[in-house]
């Protein structure tokens, strides 16, 4: 197993939801960096490379899809697994997110088990990809 703890960037403006997600992420043994806006997320991404990004669709300063676009244009974040959390989302927007290469989306309200399974799977996939990239 990788000695380094996985890092999950959580962008969620609802404090109750953010708190619940953070507990679940930390329960997986990962480090969670919770922020509540795109601006704060971009500041963290400028200095860090999280293993997984969990982003809410509806944020105070834009859409989670805006952040997906930023990540996919960045060399250091191009392949980072992204989980999009959605309350209500238009089918066209969801299709756009899928075309941009999100790892998965999770409709709210979701169960702790669904969230944990998805984040764990994304962490495992990223760890495997990093090992393959470094082990050429």
HELIX and SHEET records of a PDB file:
HELIX    1   1 UNK A   15  UNK A   27  1                                  13    
HELIX    2   2 UNK A   38  UNK A   47  1                                  10    
HELIX    3   3 UNK A   64  UNK A   73  1                                  10    
HELIX    4   4 UNK A   91  UNK A   99  1                                   9    
HELIX    5   5 UNK A  112  UNK A  134  1                                  23    
SHEET    1   A 5 UNK A  31  UNK A  35  0                                        
SHEET    2   A 5 UNK A   7  UNK A  11  1                                        
SHEET    3   A 5 UNK A  52  UNK A  56  1                                        
SHEET    4   A 5 UNK A  81  UNK A  86  1                                        
SHEET    5   A 5 UNK A 104  UNK A 107  1                                        
SHEET    1   B 2 UNK A  58  UNK A  59  0                                        
SHEET    2   B 2 UNK A  62  UNK A  63 -1                                        
END                                                                             
